[in-house]
Amino acid sequence: MKAQIAPIRKEIDKAIADVIDRGGFILGEEVKKLEEEICKYTGSQYAIGVSNGTDAISLALEALGIGRGDRVLCPAFTYYATAGAIANIGAVPVFIDIDPKTYCIDPALLEKHLTGQPKAIIPVHLYGQCADMDAILKIAKEHNLKVIEDTAQAFGAICHCEERRRSLPADKAGTIGDCGTVSFFPGKNLGACGDAGMVLAQDKTIAEKLRRLRNQGADASNKYKHIYLGHNKRLDTIQGAILRVKLRYLDQWNSKRAENAAYYNEKLADTGLTTPYLPKTNTHIYHQYTLRAKDKAERDAIVKALQEKDIDARTFYPIPLHLQPCFSYLGYKKGDFPESEKAADEVFSIPVYPELTIEQMNYAIEAIKEQL
């Protein structure tokens, strides 16, 4: 984060100072401008700034009419927030196993989980690339499922999706389903200096409902008239100002991540590790550069060795959602989602951020090779 901000520090400082000078610290002018710029960047019809990525998911669910007792399909292998947002509005997470190549939800497994009339599906675009949205949208249309894209890790990625918009050559992640949710957590490719999020929507009625839900359910023209039982889930103006500055550099940063990933792919090709898979029709923004070892023992040894050399190697995510203690009430057990469990035991990520030097990448590569 410090390395990313350093070259643009003066721009960010000025943006913050301008907000302080003007006032309007909640949903101020910079938030409105950011929403407009996000629409232009993504091609989304509407963008609604909210408090964080987790709240973005819960607000999108509520705006689409998903509530207590409704079943919502989501992958078993991802960060807690996806299923946590479902459960925290009283809905029921229904876990689906992943495609072992992309680590995203496996559309081929959706059909057998359609019992109980689920209302929605949340595909997570994990690590920086899109799930198979063509297959997901086809099933969603056949079974009247709402689609909310969890775009927390793939903001800026492109998915060629014939099922959704046949007139366009490509779609940005988050614009393909009914809603797309975005996290601007500081560690994301486009990160704020604190919590921040966004909901992308394609329907005017849904967008208007989202704007009210984020702001205490209040009517836009009368803040003391509350249309819905809403929430305090608004985007701070200072975060909006910071994100406006950083958005101008996002494609440049994502391109450098892709260059770094390509370098890793070349240098690690003969190691036996599985490098990231990318369908030819999509782009990958490499929020994480994720490798796969042959088993847990090899993965753990590599991660330990890298960390001992001060290389920030981590596992995203070591415990699948169906084995998390907080979801034990759902009745899942070990073995229910074998691909998710294998991925949790075998994957690890190494630094891929744009400011990495060749020397730093070579240092990580040599450290990995020493363990194989």
N, C-alpha and C positions, 0 to 999 in steps of 0.2 A: 504493500500500500504506500509506504513512504517513497519507494523508488518510482512508483507510478505518478505520485503527486508532485514530486520535486520539480520536474520541468514545467509544470503548469501551475505552480504554487501562486504566482502573482495573479493569474486569472481567477483562481479560486478565492484568494483573499479579497479581490475586488468584488466578486459576486456576493460574498458573505457581507462585506461592508455595505454594499448597496442595499441589501435587505435590511440590515440594521438601521441604516439611514432613513429608509422609507417606512419601516414598520410592516405590519401585516404578516405576522409570523406563522399563521396557520392558514393553509389554502390561499396564500397570497398570489400576487401576479406571477411570480416565478413558477408556481405550480401549474397555473393555467397555461403558461408558455411551454413548460415541459410537456404537458399533456398534448399540446398541439404538435410539438416537435417529435414526440414518440409516435403519434399517428402518421406523420409524414415519413418517419424512418421505417416503420413497420408496414405501412399500408392499412393499418387498422382503421375502422370507421370512428372508433371512440377509444379514449384512454382515460382512466380514472385513477388519480394518485391516491394511494392509501398508506397506512402506517408501516406495513412490512409484507413480506411474501406470504407468510402464514395467514395473516388476515385477508390477504387478497383471495386466497382459496376459499375461506369460509364465507366471505362476502359474495363471491361468484356463485357459490352453492345456494346461498339464500336468495340472491337475485333471480336465480333460475328456478326457484320454487322447491328446492330440496330441503327437507327438514327432518324432524324427529321420526326415527324408525325407517327412513328411506335407505335403501341399500345402494352403495356407491362402489364401483369397481376401481381398484388401483393396484399398482405393482407391489409385490411383497418385498422387493429390494429397492429401497430408496431411503431418503432421509425421513425422519419421524414426522415432519411437519405436514406432509401430504395426508397421511391417515389421521394425524392428530387434529387437523382442521375439520375433517369429516366427522370424527367422533365428538368434537367439542360443540357442534351444533345439534347433536343428538342423532345424527345419521349413523349408519352402520358400515364400516369399511369391509369390503369383500376383496380379499387378496387374490392376485393372479400371479403366476410365475412369469419369469422373464425369458426373453430370447438370449441365449448364452453368448451370442456374438455382439449384440448391441447393448445388452444389460437393460434394455427397455422392456416394457410390458409385451408379452407375446400374444398377438391377436388370434393366433390359432387356438389358444386356450380359452378365449372369451365365451364361446358358445356354451360350454359345459357349466359356466358359472352364471347363467341367466335365469336360474330358478329364483323364485321369490320376487320377480319383477323389479330388478334394479332400475333406478331412475337416472343414473349418470355414470360416466366413466372419466377418470382422471389419468390420462397417460402422462408419464413424467419423461421429459426429454433429458435423460441422465447424462452427465459428464460433458454435455455440450453438443449433442446431436439429437435429431428428432426421432421419436418412435415412428412406427409404420402407420402413418396417418391415413393413407388410402384404405388399408384393411380395417382400421379402427372406425373410420367414418362410415364405411359400408355397413358394418355390423350395427353401428349406432343408429343409422337411418332405418334399418330393417326392424329394429327393436325399440325405436322411439327413445333412445338414450341421449341425454344431454352430454356434451363433450366439453370438458374444461382442461385445457393444456396447462400442465405445470411446467412453466418455462423458466423456472428459477435459475437453471444452469445453462440455458441455451438461448439467451436473449441475443438476437442478431444472426442466429443460424437460419439457413434456408432449407426448406423442405419442398420438393416438387410433388405436389399433391393433385392428381388428376380428379379425384373424387370430389374435391371441394370447389375448385375454381378452374374450370376447364379453359377459360379465356385468358388466364394469366400463365406466364412461363414458370413462375415459382412463387412460393408463399413464405413469408417470414414466420418463424416459430411463434406461436401465440395468437396467430390470426386465422387459424384454420378451423378450430372448433367454435362452439358457441361463445366461449370466453377463453382468454389466456391470462395466466397469472405470472407476475414477474416479481422477483426479489432483487432489491438493490442493497442487500447486506454488504458491508464493506469488503468482504472477500470475493465478491462476484466480479465478473469481467467488467461490468459497469456497476461500481459500488459507490454508495453514499458514504458520508462520514458519520454513520449512525444507521438506525433502522429506517427503511423506506421500501415501498412496494408500488405495484401498479396492476390494474386489471384492464385488459384489452377486451373490447366488446364490439360486436358487429350489428347489434340491434339497438335502435334508439330508446325503446322502452326499457330495455335491460340496463342501458347506460344511465338513464335518468334514475332508475331505482337504485343502482349502485352509488350514485352521487348522494342520494338521500340516506341510504343505509350507513355510509361511512361517516356521516355528519349528523348523528343523533336522530336519524329518520326525519329530519326537518325539511320543510318545503323550501325550495331555492329562493323564493321571494319573501318568505316570512319565517325567520329562524325560530320563532316561538310557536309555529304550527307544525306538529309532528305527524307525518303521514304514516310512518312505520315505526315499529319498535327497533330503533336503530342503535348505532354504536359510536363510540369515539375512536375512529380508526382513520384519522385524517393524516395527510402528508404535510410535514413541516415545510415552510417556505424556504428556509435555509438549505435543507436537503434538496429541494427542487432546484435551487440556484446552482448548487454544486454539481448536480447531475446534468444540468444543461451544459455546463462547461465540459464535463467528461464525455458526454454523448458525442461531441464533435470528434473525439479521438477513438471512439469505440471500434470502428472498422479497422483502423490502423493497428490497434492493439490486438484485435482478433486475428488479423492477418499474420502478425508476428508470432502469435501463439501457434498458428498453423505451420509456419516455417520451422519453429522449434520442434514441433511434433514430427514433422517430416524428417528432420535431422535425427531425432531419436529413433524413428522407424528404421532409417538406413543403418545406423550404428548398432542397433540391437537386433537386427534381422536374423543373425546367426546364433542367438543365445538360447533359443528354445522357449523364450517368453512369448506370450501372445500380445502383440501390439494392437492398438485400437482399430476396430473394424469401421469402415465407412462405406455405406451404399453409394453407388455412383451418382444417384439422383439428389443427394443431400450435401450440405456443407457441415463442417464440424468447427465449433469455436473453441474447443479444448479448454473448457472451464477446469477440467482435470485431464491430465494425461495419465491414463490408467493402463497398467500392465497386468498380465495374469501369469502366475507361476503354475507349476505342475501340481502342487498340493500346498496345504497349509504350512507344513514344516519348511518348505523352500521359501514360501512367501515371508513367513515370520523371520527367517534367518536373514533374508535380504533387507527387510525393513529395519531390523535391529542394527545390521552393519551400516546401513546408510545413516541412520540416526546417530550412531556413534561417530560418524564423520561430519556431523552437523548438516546433513542433507535432510530436508523436510519431507521425508517419506511417510505416508499415512495410508490407512485403509478406509475408504468410503464405500461400504459401510459394514462394520464387522458383525452386526447382529441384524438379521432380517426382521422385518416388521412383525411377522406372525410369531416370532419368538421373543418379542419385547414384553417385559412383565406387564406393562400398562394395557396390553391388548390380550392378556390371558383370558379375559372374560368371553372372547370370541370363540374359544374352544379349539384353536389350531394347535398342532403339535409338530415336533421335529420330524422331518421327512415329508411334510405336506407339500413343500415347494422346493424340490431338490436343486433346481438350477439357481435359485436365489441363495440357498444354503452353500452351494459350491462356490458361487461368486464371492460370498462373504468370507469364505476361507482362503480364497486364492488371489484376489485382486489387491493391488496397491497402486498408489499414485505418487508421481515424483514432480518436482517443480517444472512448470512450463510457462510461467508468466513472461510477458514481453521483454522485460528488462534483463533477462538471463543472457549471459555472455557464452560464447563458444567454450571458453575455459571452464566455466561452471558446469555446462552440460557434459563436457568430456569428463570432468571430475565425477559426476554422478554415474556416467556410463561405465567408467573404469571400476568404480566401487561395486556396481552391480555385477560386472563380469568376474570380479574377484570371488564372488560367492557362488558362481556356477561351475 
